[in-house]
């Protein structure tokens, strides 16, 4: 493993989401908007998180690592594929 990919550089929010799942989580976005999801799964592939959850209205959301170690990218499933919702800046167990 190269020094720049050591586990100490893993996304802290990704680790938190992984540790909370399969319990429900509340994601907070930069504008303080929140989204509560019933988690279906959360897995690491190498050091990249991929997770899916469902909102109360049945919409599926996918969560992956953001551009830095402090954000998660959140997308909503639509009839046309996935639409980016935004970057989550906090994860809490619901």
N, C-alpha and C positions, 0 to 999 in steps of 0.2 A: 504494500500500500504506500502510495507516495505521501510525503509529509503534509502536503496541502489538503489531503483527503482523510486525515485521521479523524477518529470518531469524536474528538473534542471540538471539531468544527461543524458537527451536525447541527442542523436547524433546531433551535431550542423549542420553538412552537411545534414542530413536527414530532419531536420526542414527547412533548406534553400530550398532544393529541393521541399519539400511539399508546401512551400509558393510560389514558382515560378510556379509550375505546375498549369494549363495545358499549360503554355507557353513553348516554346522551351528552352532547357538547354544545356550548354556546360560543360561536365565533364572533369576535368584535372587529369591525372594520375601522379604518382610519377616521371616518366621519362619525364614529360612535354608534353606527347602525349595527344591530346584532342579528344573528341568525342561529336558531336552535335546530340541531339535527339529531335524529336517531341514527347512530352510526351502524353501518352495515359491515364495514371492514376497514382496517388500516394496516398497511404492510410497507415494509422497507424493501426496496430493490436496490442493492448496494447500499448507498446512503441517501437515496431519494425516496421520499414518502409518496405513497399513493393511497388515498382513502376515499370512501364514498359514504354518504349519509342521506337521509331523507327528511324533508321538512314535514310539518304537520299537514300541509296540503297535498302531500304525496310527491312533490317534486324531488328529483334526484340531484345531488350536488357531488362534484368531485373536487378533492382537495389535494394539491401537490405543493412541493417546496416552491417558495418564492425566489426572487432574485438575490436575496441575502439570507443571513442566518436568523433573521427576526421576523419574517413574514411567510404567510402561506397564500398561494394563489387558489381562488375559489371560482368554480365554473358551475353553471346550471345546465342540466340537460333540457334540450328543446327538440322539437320535431326536426329541426335542421342540423342537429349536432349539439355542440357545447358552446355556451355563451359565457364569457368572462363576467363574473359579478364584481370582483375586486380582490384586494389583498387583505387578508385577516392579519391583525396585529396583536390579537390575544385569543387564547383558548381557555375555556373554563369548563369544568364538569358541571352538568346541569342537575 
